[in-house]
């Protein structure tokens, strides 16, 4: 993805992990049977690392990750009527509690 290259710099490194697997077994279990929503949607994880731990770099990393996932989500809208995004991670305060930043 060209945008990842243009967002990368000496301080920040964004990465997208795209998950691909065969859906036949997953889709053989009806929705409502288990807690997990089954569909033929793919999963993606956005990870951004940075060298210097500052509130500004954290904000930039979040902005980069949001932009990249928004690009992917926009491409999926045409394929999925009920786009039900799921995030397994929360927004945590900065700095994290009990972390000594130097």
C-alpha positions as CSV (number, residue, x, y, z in Angstrom):
1,X,0.0,0.0,0.0
2,X,1.5,3.3,-1.1
3,X,0.1,5.2,1.8
4,X,2.0,3.1,4.4
5,X,5.3,4.1,2.6
6,X,4.4,7.8,2.6
7,X,3.4,7.7,6.3
8,X,6.6,6.0,7.4
9,X,9.4,8.2,8.7
10,X,12.4,8.0,11.0
11,X,10.1,8.1,14.0
12,X,7.0,6.1,13.0
13,X,6.5,2.7,11.4
14,X,2.9,1.7,10.5
15,X,2.1,-2.0,9.6
16,X,-1.1,-3.6,8.5
17,X,-1.6,-7.3,9.1
18,X,-4.3,-8.8,6.8
19,X,-5.8,-12.1,7.8
20,X,-6.8,-14.6,5.1
21,X,-8.2,-18.0,5.6
22,X,-10.8,-20.4,4.1
23,X,-14.3,-19.6,5.3
24,X,-16.1,-22.9,4.5
25,X,-15.9,-24.3,8.1
26,X,-16.6,-21.0,9.7
27,X,-19.7,-20.3,7.6
28,X,-21.0,-23.8,8.2
29,X,-22.0,-22.7,11.8
30,X,-25.1,-20.5,11.8
31,X,-25.0,-17.1,13.4
32,X,-26.6,-17.0,16.8
33,X,-25.1,-20.4,17.7
34,X,-21.8,-18.9,19.1
35,X,-20.7,-15.6,20.4
36,X,-18.5,-14.8,17.4
37,X,-20.2,-13.2,14.4
38,X,-19.5,-15.3,11.3
39,X,-19.2,-13.7,7.9
40,X,-16.9,-13.8,4.9
41,X,-15.3,-10.5,6.0
42,X,-11.6,-10.4,6.4
43,X,-9.8,-9.2,9.5
44,X,-7.1,-6.6,9.7
45,X,-4.8,-5.4,12.5
46,X,-3.1,-2.0,12.3
47,X,0.1,-1.6,14.3
48,X,2.1,1.6,14.5
49,X,5.4,1.8,16.4
50,X,7.4,4.9,17.3
51,X,10.8,5.5,18.8
52,X,10.3,8.4,21.2
53,X,7.5,7.9,23.7
54,X,5.7,11.3,23.8
55,X,2.0,12.3,23.8
56,X,2.5,13.9,20.3
57,X,4.0,10.7,18.8
58,X,1.1,8.6,20.4
59,X,-1.4,11.0,18.8
60,X,0.3,10.8,15.4
61,X,0.4,7.0,15.6
62,X,-3.3,6.8,16.4
63,X,-4.1,9.2,13.5
64,X,-2.0,7.0,11.1
65,X,-3.6,3.8,12.2
66,X,-7.1,5.4,11.9
67,X,-6.3,6.6,8.4
68,X,-5.0,3.3,7.2
69,X,-8.0,1.3,8.6
70,X,-10.4,3.9,7.2
71,X,-8.9,3.3,3.7
72,X,-9.5,-0.4,4.0
73,X,-13.0,0.0,5.5
74,X,-14.0,2.3,2.6
75,X,-13.1,-0.4,0.2
76,X,-15.3,-3.0,2.0
77,X,-18.5,-0.9,2.1
78,X,-19.4,-2.0,-1.5
79,X,-19.2,-5.7,-0.5
80,X,-20.8,-5.8,2.9
81,X,-24.3,-4.4,3.8
82,X,-23.9,-4.9,7.5
83,X,-20.4,-3.7,8.2
84,X,-20.1,-4.6,11.9
85,X,-16.6,-3.6,12.9
86,X,-15.2,-5.1,16.1
87,X,-12.3,-3.8,18.1
88,X,-10.7,-5.9,20.7
89,X,-8.6,-3.1,22.1
90,X,-9.6,0.0,24.1
91,X,-8.3,3.5,24.2
92,X,-6.1,3.8,27.2
93,X,-4.9,7.0,29.0
94,X,-1.5,8.4,28.3
95,X,0.8,7.8,29.9
96,X,-0.3,4.3,31.0
97,X,-0.6,3.8,34.7
98,X,2.4,2.4,36.5
99,X,4.8,3.1,33.6
100,X,7.9,5.2,34.2
101,X,8.6,7.2,31.0
102,X,12.1,8.6,30.8
